């Protein structure tokens, strides 16, 4: 039976990063360059592993924890457990999750062609530190590209050893709006549990400013899920 994961306000707190000054698109703009940063809601140091409490409950229900203040953000109260409280498999799963989640995306939207090309980069300083200090393994940089073609309604992901092509109608996220038309959510399923991710839109961004495909009228400024955040960190208009 599928369970439903209900968020409460404390789980919607976002680790604040610098937000770009978003202005209306100037006349004559041909390209929009943008950067997103995605982070797992995990932090590690010599004392142990910090994680969003809801994330801990979903992914590691057998691990006991206490709630402590985040060592880098005094607005957050996260689950904390020493690394030896995790089994080898649990640590391997956490390692894989961090490696595949902590990414930066450097995108170029060519307005006339209605196409977005994104360079995805796994070269994260936090992840590298976690691998060195906790997992005791080398952190490998990794790159791939994403092309979102809004004319042909297709997304292409090019990895070093494989290419994947999917049409928008198979991967599009349907956003349900709150009373604020710039805030909504979409649902997903992990470990047979349904969850909601909060989406913040910006009316000055075209809908093509995004990594994934959404049925929105505007571009994505922020996505906050129980296990990760995605933040728009830079935007530039090119004439």
Buried (B, 14 or more C-beta within 10 A) or exposed (E): EEEEBEBEEEBEBBBEEEBBEBEEBEEEBEBBEBBBBBBBBBBBEEEBBBBBBBBBBBBBEEBEBEEBEBBEBEEBBBBBBEBEBBEEEBBEBBBEBBBEBBBBBBBBBBBEEBBBBBBBBBBBEBBBBBBEEBBEEEBEEBEBBBBBBBEEEBBBBBEEEEEEEEEBEEEBBEBEEEEEEBBBBBBEEBEEBEBBBBBBBBEBBBBBBBBBBBEBEBBBBBBBBBBBBBBBBEBEBBE
